[in-house]
Amino acid sequence: MAGRFAGKVALIAGGTGGLGRAVSGAFLREGATVAVTYRKKEEFDALAESAGAAADSLMGFVADVTDEAAVAVCVGTLLAHHERLDVLVNAVGGYAGGVPLWETGANVLERMLTQNVRANYVLCGAVASGMVKAGSGSIVNVASRAAFDHGAGAAAYSASKAAAVAMMNSLAADLKGTGVRANSVAPGIIDTPMNRKSMPQADFAKWPKPEEIAQVILFLCSDAARLINGATVPVYGDA
Ligand SMILES: NC(=O)c1ccc[n+]([C@@H]2O[C@H](COP(=O)([O-])OP(=O)(O)OC[C@H]3O[C@@H](n4cnc5c(N)ncnc54)[C@H](OP(=O)(O)O)[C@@H]3O)[C@@H](O)[C@H]2O)c1
């Protein structure tokens, strides 16, 4: 299939989630072979269904991406099948908030750090050396506006997303001169079914669509962004 990513292989962690499925669909439409990690079979089936004929270029791995051994198996299997990995997008993450720090146990902080920092650390650790050996590759992590705007009721979430940005910046410095790049996008809010359900009174028209954010991610992974390493791109839209 023709497209910006024809002949390329992309691993989309959380590639069946609210944002992830739009990212997976966009890479498939641009001709990539796409592997997603997922946990719910019905989400993978829905992605495959929506991909139409491009579903032939889609594979899925059931995995907890905070588990180093499980991620090593995914990446090893992917490389055994396709002999290359050009892109990693991490769309795995989680949110906890809405209450002050003193009403939030340290277990919530640990969960946020696990989902929003450890997952990406494990994923980057599994793919980076192969990309460096190949002399090319692009990694994008989905951070959050909360990494910079530290509002009330989000101490654990903000701390985890700020740490995620710092981690990607440091990784980008590690990668300097290797041909591999690491960047982040920072959404404010995204027009996902989950957000519509939890904020039914909001003006959805102002919320960036997952497909719009996916396009920014695709750009960062494309050759057109070869000068960009260590950036965090705000994708707030008008929200
Ligand atoms: N939605 C927003 O408004 C918004 C705003 C700013 C930033 N973000 C960030 O954008 C990213 C994607 O968010 P989203 O709205 O698409 O969330 P989502 O729909 O919950 O998608 C996240 C995906 O990650 C998966 N996941 C979570 N922990 C995992 C683990 N340990 N191993 C494997 N998969 C795991 C989830 O699977 P399960 O469903 O099985 O848990 C889900 O499929 C997150 O990093 C989020 O913080 C979102």
The ligand as an SDF file (V2000), in Angstrom:
LIG
                    3D

 48 52  0  0  0  0  0  0  0  0999 V2000
   -8.2630   11.2880   27.2240 N   0  0  0  0  0  0  0  0  0  0  0  0
   -7.7600   12.4870   27.4850 C   0  0  0  0  0  0  0  0  0  0  0  0
   -8.4930   13.5010   27.5510 O   0  0  0  0  0  0  0  0  0  0  0  0
   -6.2890   12.6570   27.7060 C   0  0  0  0  0  0  0  0  0  0  0  0
   -5.7710   13.9240   27.9980 C   0  0  0  0  0  0  0  0  0  0  0  0
   -4.4130   14.0770   28.1810 C   0  0  0  0  0  0  0  0  0  0  0  0
   -3.5720   12.9900   28.0680 C   0  0  0  0  0  0  0  0  0  0  0  0
   -4.0920   11.7830   27.7940 N   0  0  0  0  0  0  0  0  0  0  0  0
   -3.1790   10.6420   27.6960 C   0  0  0  0  0  0  0  0  0  0  0  0
   -3.3350   10.0080   26.4590 O   0  0  0  0  0  0  0  0  0  0  0  0
   -3.0330    8.6120   26.6020 C   0  0  0  0  0  0  0  0  0  0  0  0
   -4.1750    7.7950   26.0380 C   0  0  0  0  0  0  0  0  0  0  0  0
   -5.3580    8.1250   26.7560 O   0  0  0  0  0  0  0  0  0  0  0  0
   -6.7870    7.5630   26.3490 P   0  0  0  0  0  0  0  0  0  0  0  0
   -7.7710    8.6030   26.6280 O   0  0  0  0  0  0  0  0  0  0  0  0
   -6.6990    6.9630   24.9890 O   0  0  0  0  0  0  0  0  0  0  0  0
   -6.9520    6.4250   27.4580 O   0  0  0  0  0  0  0  0  0  0  0  0
   -7.5950    4.9750   27.3120 P   0  0  0  0  0  0  0  0  0  0  0  0
   -8.7440    4.9790   26.3760 O   0  0  0  0  0  0  0  0  0  0  0  0
   -7.7920    4.4710   28.6940 O   0  0  0  0  0  0  0  0  0  0  0  0
   -6.4110    4.1630   26.6110 O   0  0  0  0  0  0  0  0  0  0  0  0
   -5.2710    3.7670   27.3100 C   0  0  0  0  0  0  0  0  0  0  0  0
   -4.9950    2.3480   26.9100 C   0  0  0  0  0  0  0  0  0  0  0  0
   -3.8640    1.8980   27.6470 O   0  0  0  0  0  0  0  0  0  0  0  0
   -4.1540    0.5910   28.1230 C   0  0  0  0  0  0  0  0  0  0  0  0
   -3.3500    0.2900   29.2770 N   0  0  0  0  0  0  0  0  0  0  0  0
   -3.3520    0.9050   30.4790 C   0  0  0  0  0  0  0  0  0  0  0  0
   -2.4510    0.3270   31.3000 N   0  0  0  0  0  0  0  0  0  0  0  0
   -1.8790   -0.6740   30.5780 C   0  0  0  0  0  0  0  0  0  0  0  0
   -0.8830   -1.6400   30.8520 C   0  0  0  0  0  0  0  0  0  0  0  0
   -0.2830   -1.6940   32.0360 N   0  0  0  0  0  0  0  0  0  0  0  0
   -0.5360   -2.5250   29.8830 N   0  0  0  0  0  0  0  0  0  0  0  0
   -1.1470   -2.4910   28.6820 C   0  0  0  0  0  0  0  0  0  0  0  0
   -2.0970   -1.5980   28.3520 N   0  0  0  0  0  0  0  0  0  0  0  0
   -2.4610   -0.7070   29.2930 C   0  0  0  0  0  0  0  0  0  0  0  0
   -5.6320    0.6210   28.4390 C   0  0  0  0  0  0  0  0  0  0  0  0
   -6.1290   -0.6840   28.5220 O   0  0  0  0  0  0  0  0  0  0  0  0
   -7.3410   -0.9950   29.5410 P   0  0  0  0  0  0  0  0  0  0  0  0
   -8.5440   -0.3300   28.9440 O   0  0  0  0  0  0  0  0  0  0  0  0
   -7.4010   -2.4770   29.5510 O   0  0  0  0  0  0  0  0  0  0  0  0
   -6.9460   -0.3890   30.8610 O   0  0  0  0  0  0  0  0  0  0  0  0
   -6.1660    1.3980   27.2470 C   0  0  0  0  0  0  0  0  0  0  0  0
   -6.3840    0.5440   26.1330 O   0  0  0  0  0  0  0  0  0  0  0  0
   -2.7790    8.3930   28.0970 C   0  0  0  0  0  0  0  0  0  0  0  0
   -1.3970    8.4440   28.3600 O   0  0  0  0  0  0  0  0  0  0  0  0
   -3.4600    9.5870   28.7350 C   0  0  0  0  0  0  0  0  0  0  0  0
   -2.9030    9.9290   29.9820 O   0  0  0  0  0  0  0  0  0  0  0  0
   -5.4260   11.5670   27.6010 C   0  0  0  0  0  0  0  0  0  0  0  0
  1  2  1  0
  2  3  2  0
  2  4  1  0
  4  5  1  0
  4 48  2  0
  5  6  2  0
  6  7  1  0
  7  8  2  0
  8  9  1  0
  8 48  1  0
  9 10  1  0
  9 46  1  0
 10 11  1  0
 11 12  1  0
 11 44  1  0
 12 13  1  0
 13 14  1  0
 14 15  2  0
 14 16  1  0
 14 17  1  0
 17 18  1  0
 18 19  2  0
 18 20  1  0
 18 21  1  0
 21 22  1  0
 22 23  1  0
 23 24  1  0
 23 42  1  0
 24 25  1  0
 25 26  1  0
 25 36  1  0
 26 27  1  0
 26 35  1  0
 27 28  2  0
 28 29  1  0
 29 30  1  0
 29 35  2  0
 30 31  1  0
 30 32  2  0
 32 33  1  0
 33 34  2  0
 34 35  1  0
 36 37  1  0
 36 42  1  0
 37 38  1  0
 38 39  2  0
 38 40  1  0
 38 41  1  0
 42 43  1  0
 44 45  1  0
 44 46  1  0
 46 47  1  0
M  CHG  2   8   1  16  -1
M  END
$$$$
